[in-house]
Amino acid sequence: MAKKLVKDISGSVQEKRGMLYLVVSYKDPITQKNKTKWVGMGVPVGSPKSIINKAEREAKNKFEAQYKRYLDGYDDPTQYPLLEFLSDWLDKVHIH
């Protein structure tokens, strides 16, 4: 069952090639299209539930911080690594 992260965002833990990922579904505020992002949790399948839950919380927090930064725009690009900034900027302006 998908759990709510913040408004209009949900996520669930999925397995891929022996590792666990948080699959986040959200609506892009610019294009108004539904998007999915796989966030690596760094936890192998079969790990104890407590480790999975902790990794899931960390992955959710990481995605929410990135999403909030995306919504707020890039007020101060000096706060972000150049490669990450350019990659995110290209994703933002290149509408599929």
C-alpha positions as CSV (number, residue, x, y, z in Angstrom):
1,M,0.0,0.0,0.0
2,A,1.3,3.4,-0.9
3,K,2.0,5.8,2.0
4,K,1.5,9.5,1.7
5,L,4.7,11.6,2.0
6,V,3.4,15.1,1.5
7,K,0.4,16.4,-0.5
8,D,0.0,14.7,-3.9
9,I,3.0,12.4,-3.3
10,S,2.9,8.7,-2.4
11,G,5.6,6.1,-2.2
12,S,6.1,2.4,-1.8
13,V,9.1,0.0,-1.3
14,Q,9.9,-2.1,-4.3
15,E,12.6,-4.7,-5.1
16,K,14.9,-4.3,-8.1
17,R,17.9,-6.5,-8.8
18,G,18.2,-7.6,-5.2
19,M,18.0,-4.1,-3.7
20,L,15.1,-2.2,-2.2
21,Y,14.0,1.2,-3.6
22,L,11.4,3.7,-2.6
23,V,9.2,4.3,-5.7
24,V,7.7,7.8,-5.4
25,S,4.7,9.0,-7.5
26,Y,4.1,12.7,-7.7
27,K,2.6,15.3,-10.0
28,D,5.0,17.6,-11.7
29,P,3.9,21.2,-10.9
30,I,5.1,22.5,-14.2
31,T,3.8,19.9,-16.7
32,Q,0.9,18.7,-14.5
33,K,1.9,15.1,-15.5
34,N,2.2,12.2,-13.1
35,K,5.8,11.2,-12.6
36,T,7.6,8.3,-10.9
37,K,11.1,8.4,-9.3
38,W,13.0,5.4,-7.9
39,V,15.0,6.5,-4.9
40,G,17.7,4.0,-3.8
41,M,17.6,2.9,-0.2
42,G,20.9,1.1,-0.2
43,V,19.4,-1.9,1.5
44,P,19.5,-5.5,0.1
45,V,16.3,-7.7,0.0
46,G,15.9,-9.8,3.1
47,S,17.3,-7.1,5.5
48,P,15.7,-6.8,8.9
49,K,12.4,-4.8,9.0
50,S,13.9,-2.2,11.4
51,I,16.7,-1.4,8.9
52,I,14.3,-1.3,6.0
53,N,12.0,1.1,7.9
54,K,14.9,3.4,8.8
55,A,16.2,3.4,5.2
56,E,12.6,4.1,3.9
57,R,12.3,7.1,6.3
58,E,15.6,8.5,5.1
59,A,14.8,8.0,1.4
60,K,11.4,9.8,2.0
61,N,13.1,12.7,3.7
62,K,15.7,12.9,1.0
63,F,13.0,13.0,-1.8
64,E,10.8,15.5,0.1
65,A,13.8,17.8,0.6
66,Q,14.7,17.6,-3.1
67,Y,11.0,18.1,-4.1
68,K,10.6,21.1,-1.9
69,R,13.8,22.6,-3.3
70,Y,12.4,22.0,-6.8
71,L,9.1,23.7,-5.9
72,D,10.9,26.6,-4.3
73,G,13.1,27.1,-7.4
74,Y,16.8,27.8,-7.3
75,D,17.0,31.1,-5.4
76,D,20.7,30.6,-4.7
77,P,22.5,28.3,-7.1
78,T,25.7,28.6,-5.2
79,Q,24.2,26.3,-2.6
80,Y,24.0,23.4,-5.1
81,P,26.8,21.4,-6.8
82,L,27.1,22.5,-10.4
83,L,26.5,19.1,-12.0
84,E,23.4,18.4,-9.9
85,F,22.1,22.0,-10.6
86,L,22.6,21.6,-14.3
87,S,21.0,18.2,-14.4
88,D,17.9,19.4,-12.5
89,W,17.7,22.5,-14.6
90,L,17.7,20.5,-17.8
91,D,15.0,18.2,-16.4
92,K,12.9,21.3,-15.5
93,V,13.2,23.1,-18.8
94,H,13.1,20.1,-21.2
95,I,9.4,19.2,-21.3
96,H,8.8,15.8,-22.9
